[in-house]
Amino acid sequence: MRIVLVGPPGAGKGTQAAFLAKNLSIPHISTGDLFRANISQGTDLGKQARAYMDAGQLVPDEVTIAMAKDRMSQPDAENGFLLDGFPRNVGQAAALDETLHGEGVKLDAVLDLEVPEDEVVKRIAGRRICRNDSAHVFHVTYNPPKTEGVCDACGGELYQRDDDTEETVRTRLEVYHTQTEPIIDYYRSQGLVVTISALGKVTEVTERAMEALKSDKG
């Protein structure tokens, strides 16, 4: 299957993408991974992206599209893939359609993870990270530490990242609504959108998604 995963920040796209890709035996292709791989390998595209990033500028669509196109051409993606974080706008979506059409294939589904805005804010603004090890992540409501402000694993100080404040989260949501959300209508006009609730346990959301994709294919 060839799937695009969409949803607002805090919807759990990365977590769901990993589970779904494993269940469907297809590679999980994320924009972040594409950038990191190309930059670390010193590819021409990576050098271009790095130059823009070092200048504090957004990486142009054509560079992101070229990275995605190269990744989708790899042998492990021959029978499908799950795109996470790409396309990010309608222009990228149209470019993806053109690329796939040139290969004689098309998307099977666009999975839209739906989460109420207040829940997104609660999820992200409640995160607390350990200063000693960023892999130790807690949540004031869903996964609180035994002692407030102290990491259970190592005793380090827990803090809130600057981009996890409510104000920043709402700004990120506005960017999502303005730039990315329009691709849902773009794909809905093609009959590709499958919307599910991303509320509940991770396993419940994964099962919901798998069932929705199965029903959509059926």
Secondary structure, 3 states (H helix, E strand, C coil): CEEEEECCCCCCHHHHHHHHHHHHCCCEEEHHHHHHHHHHHCCHHHHHHHHHHHCCCCCCHHHHHHHHHHHHCCHHHCCCEEEECCCCCHHHHHHHHHHHHHCCCCCCEEEEEECCHHHHHHHHHCEEEECCCCCCEEECCCECCCECCECCCCCCEEECCHHHCHHHHHHHHHHHHHHHCHHHHHHHCCCCEEEEECCCCHHHHHHHHHHHHHHHHC
